[in-house]
Structures are given as structure tokens and as C-alpha cells.
Amino acid sequence: MITAETVAVAFAMFSAIPVPQPTWNEKNMRYVLCAFPLVGVVCAAAYGLWAAVCGYWPVPEWLQAAGYCLLPVFLTGGIHLDGYADTCDALASYADAAKKQEILKDPHCGAFALIRVCSYFVAYFALCASLTMDRRTLACLGVGFVLERALSGWAVAALPIAKHTGLVHTFATAADRTTVRRILAVLALLLCAALVMVGGVAGGAMVAAALVTLWRYRHVAQTQFGGISGDLAGWFLQKTEIWMLAALVVCRIVEAGV
């Protein structure tokens, strides 16, 4: 029962998928970050289903790419994209850490958030349109969805928190942080190995992109915000997703050229 409640809390928080709404308590919150990567499994399954639909019916290529671009947003309800937009606004301010935190809390969408989100979708769409969604590619992308969430959950349990309020603080303080760090670190290592095994050089490039983005996330959070927050966690996940996708596309172009 506790395991089912933990998974339900993770999906209720990090996805738009209808699930039972258990009352949050100490027991079902302890390992909820370990269930977070399961949302990535659902995203991977949705990619596979959309690929099957596109293979069965003559779906135009641009519409196929739009489906791959939008499916992760529909399944997550845009929760991570919201954090990405807020963080882009804060970073564009070039203000001190306290002012950046105020911008993160502002419910209004600034000009830089709009510009960055539009640019993000154009880039994501173009990258999806550049790929042939064969089994190998879908496997790489699917593992990537799980890996980015494993790294995000690990960061919440491992990195300093910027403030003593908010969802990240709630999840971090409720978690068995030592156990969560260990579980997600092992999972992330296994997923990195799986990416290399499935994707070869392309999989290795995706792993490198994810780890560089994690390093950048830690640096930006500590130097510009005083620690991580929910918005920064969303920013990291979206950045990791698009950079892994870009790494895959570049490798496919190089392979085709060779």
C-alpha cells in the first residue's frame, strides 16, 4: 500500500496523468523521488505508441514531429516547463540572488520567459523532425526520459536547497536523503550504461550532455540562486531533455555523413 501511495504521489506531483490522490504523509513521501523516474517510463511508452500510430497511418512528417515535441508537455502538464520559464526570466535579470528568488516567485510571465520558451519549442520541433524514429532512436530517447528524472531526483536529495519553503524543500526534508541519493545514483549509472549499450557513440554523447547539464545546474544554482529550487529543477530537466536530443541528432547527422 505504501509503495502504491508513493508512486501515486509522484505521478500526482510530476505528471498530468489522473491517479488516486493519497494524503501526503511521512511514509509515502520518504521515497517519492525514487518513483519520479517512472514518469519518464510513461513518456517513453507514449513515444513508442505514437511511433506505432505513425507507422500504421500515413501521418505527415511535420505532424509526427509535433507529436514527439508535445507529448512530454501533455503528460507532465507543463510543470517542468513552467520552472524553465521562470528561471529564464530570473537569469535574464542579471540581478543578485535575492532578486532572482523574487522573480522566481512572481506568477507573471516576463518577456524573456516567453522568448526562451518559444525558442525552446522551435528547437525541439526541428530536432524531432530531423530524426528517423526507428527502434534504436526511440530506445535512446526513452532511456533519456528516465535518466533526466533520476538525475533531477538525485540533485534534490544531494544539493543544497535555496530556501526553507516550497515543494523542493518539502520533498527534500520528507525524503530519506541518504537512501534516495544512493538508489538514484545507482539507477543513473545503470541508465547511462544502458544508453551507451543501446546507442553506441550517440548514447555516449547523450550521457555526456546530461552530465554536463547537471554540472551546469549545480554551478548556476549555487552561484546565482544560493541553492536549488522547484523552478530550477524544472529548468534543469528541460535543458537536459533538449541537450540529450540535440546530441542524438548531431550523432545521427555525423553517422549519415560518414
C-alpha positions in Angstrom: 0.0 0.0 0.0 2.8 2.5 0.9 4.6 1.7 -2.4 1.4 2.3 -4.4 0.8 5.6 -2.5 4.4 6.7 -3.1 4.0 6.1 -6.9 0.6 7.9 -6.8 2.2 10.9 -5.1 5.0 11.0 -7.7 2.6 10.9 -10.6 0.2 13.4 -9.0 3.0 15.9 -8.5 5.1 15.4 -11.6 2.6 14.5 -14.3 -0.9 15.3 -15.6 -1.9 11.6 -15.6 -5.0 11.0 -13.4 -4.1 8.9 -10.3 -5.7 8.5 -6.9 -4.8 11.4 -4.6 -3.4 9.9 -1.3 -2.8 12.2 1.7 0.8 13.1 1.8 2.5 11.7 4.9 5.9 10.8 6.2 5.7 7.2 4.9 4.6 7.8 1.4 6.9 10.8 0.9 10.1 9.1 2.1 11.0 7.6 -1.3 8.7 9.6 -3.7 11.8 10.9 -5.5 12.8 7.3 -6.3 9.4 6.9 -8.1 9.9 10.1 -10.1 11.7 8.3 -12.9 8.6 6.2 -13.5 7.1 9.3 -15.1 9.9 9.0 -17.7 8.9 5.4 -18.3 5.4 6.6 -19.2 6.9 9.3 -21.6 9.0 6.6 -23.3 5.9 4.4 -23.7 3.9 7.3 -25.2 6.7 7.8 -27.7 6.5 4.2 -28.6 2.8 4.3 -29.0 2.9 7.5 -31.2 5.6 5.8 -33.3 3.3 2.8 -33.8 0.4 5.1 -34.8 2.6 7.0 -37.3 3.8 3.7 -38.7 0.2 2.4 -39.2 -1.3 5.6 -40.6 0.3 8.0 -43.1 0.8 10.8 -40.6 2.6 13.8 -42.2 6.2 14.1 -41.1 5.7 17.5 -39.5 2.7 16.3 -37.6 4.8 13.4 -36.4 7.5 15.7 -35.1 4.9 17.9 -33.4 3.6 14.9 -31.6 7.0 14.0 -30.3 7.6 17.6 -29.3 4.3 18.0 -27.4 3.8 14.6 -25.8 6.2 15.2 -22.8 4.5 18.5 -22.1 1.0 17.0 -22.2 2.0 14.1 -20.0 3.7 16.3 -17.4 1.2 19.1 -17.5 4.0 21.6 -18.2 5.2 21.6 -14.6 8.9 21.5 -15.6 8.4 23.9 -18.5 6.9 26.4 -16.0 10.1 26.2 -13.9 12.2 26.6 -17.1 10.3 29.8 -18.0 10.6 31.3 -14.5 14.3 30.5 -14.3 14.9 32.0 -17.7 13.3 35.2 -16.5 15.4 35.3 -13.4 18.7 34.5 -15.2 18.0 37.3 -17.8 17.6 39.8 -15.0 21.4 39.7 -14.0 20.3 40.6 -10.5 21.6 39.3 -7.2 20.5 36.0 -5.7 17.7 37.6 -3.6 16.2 39.5 -6.5 16.4 36.3 -8.7 14.4 34.4 -6.0 11.8 37.2 -6.0 11.5 36.8 -9.8 11.0 33.0 -9.4 8.1 33.6 -7.1 6.5 36.2 -9.4 3.4 34.5 -11.1 3.7 36.7 -14.1 5.4 35.6 -17.3 8.1 38.0 -18.4 9.3 38.8 -21.9 12.5 36.7 -21.6 10.4 33.7 -20.4 8.2 33.9 -23.5 11.2 34.3 -25.8 13.0 31.4 -24.4 10.0 29.0 -24.3 9.2 29.9 -27.9 12.8 29.3 -28.9 12.8 26.0 -27.0 9.8 24.6 -28.8 11.1 25.7 -32.2 14.4 23.9 -31.5 12.7 20.8 -30.0 10.4 20.5 -33.0 13.2 20.9 -35.5 15.3 18.3 -33.7 12.4 15.8 -33.7 11.8 16.5 -37.4 15.5 15.7 -38.0 15.3 12.2 -36.6 14.1 8.9 -38.1 12.2 7.4 -35.2 13.4 3.8 -35.5 13.7 1.4 -32.6 17.2 2.4 -31.7 16.3 6.1 -31.6 13.2 5.5 -29.6 15.1 3.4 -27.1 17.7 6.1 -26.7 15.1 8.8 -26.1 13.1 6.6 -23.8 16.1 5.9 -21.6 16.8 9.6 -21.7 13.4 10.5 -20.3 14.1 8.2 -17.3 17.7 9.3 -16.8 16.9 13.0 -16.7 14.4 12.3 -13.9 16.8 10.1 -12.0 19.4 12.9 -12.1 16.8 15.5 -11.1 15.7 13.5 -8.1 19.3 12.8 -7.1 20.0 16.5 -7.2 17.1 17.3 -4.9 18.4 14.8 -2.4 22.1 15.8 -2.8 22.4 19.5 -3.4 21.8 22.5 -1.1 18.3 23.9 -1.1 17.9 27.7 -1.7 15.1 28.3 0.7 13.2 26.6 3.6 9.9 26.8 1.8 8.5 25.4 -1.5 8.0 22.0 -3.0 11.7 21.1 -3.3 12.2 21.8 0.4 9.1 19.7 1.2 10.3 16.7 -0.9 13.9 17.0 0.3 13.1 17.2 4.0 10.5 14.4 3.8 12.9 12.1 1.9 15.4 9.6 3.4 18.0 11.6 1.6 20.9 9.2 2.0 19.0 6.2 0.7 17.4 8.2 -2.1 20.8 9.5 -3.2 22.2 6.0 -3.3 19.3 4.5 -5.1 19.1 7.2 -7.8 22.9 7.3 -8.2 22.9 3.6 -8.9 19.9 3.9 -11.2 21.5 6.8 -13.1 24.7 4.8 -13.6 22.7 1.8 -14.9 20.8 4.1 -17.3 24.0 5.7 -18.5 25.4 2.3 -19.3 22.1 1.3 -21.0 22.3 4.4 -23.2 25.8 3.6 -24.3 24.9 -0.1 -25.0 21.8 0.8 -27.0 23.0 4.0 -28.7 26.8 3.4 -29.0 28.5 6.7 -29.7 25.2 8.6 -29.8 24.2 7.1 -26.5 27.6 8.2 -25.0 27.0 11.7 -26.4 23.6 11.8 -24.7 25.2 10.7 -21.4 27.8 13.4 -21.7 25.2 16.1 -22.5 23.2 15.0 -19.4 26.2 15.1 -17.1 27.4 18.5 -18.4 24.0 19.9 -17.9 23.9 18.5 -14.3 27.3 20.2 -13.6 25.9 23.5 -15.1 22.7 23.1 -13.0 24.8 22.8 -9.8 27.0 25.7 -10.7 24.2 28.1 -11.6 22.1 27.1 -8.6 24.9 27.7 -6.1 26.4 30.8 -7.6 23.3 32.7 -8.8 20.5 31.4 -6.6 22.1 30.2 -3.4 20.8 26.6 -4.0 18.3 24.7 -6.0 14.5 25.2 -6.0 11.5 23.8 -7.8 11.8 26.2 -10.7 15.5 25.4 -11.1 14.7 21.7 -11.0 12.3 22.2 -13.9 14.9 24.3 -15.8 17.4 21.5 -15.4 15.1 18.8 -16.6 14.0 20.7 -19.7 17.6 21.7 -20.5 18.8 18.1 -20.1 16.0 16.8 -22.3 16.7 19.1 -25.2 20.5 18.8 -25.0 20.3 15.0 -25.0 18.0 15.2 -28.0 20.5 17.6 -29.7 23.4 15.3 -29.0 21.5 12.4 -30.6 20.6 14.4 -33.7 24.2 15.6 -34.2 25.5 12.0 -33.9 22.9 10.8 -36.4 23.9 13.5 -38.9 27.6 12.6 -38.5 26.7 8.9 -39.0 24.7 9.7 -42.1 27.6 11.8 -43.5 30.1 9.0 -42.9 
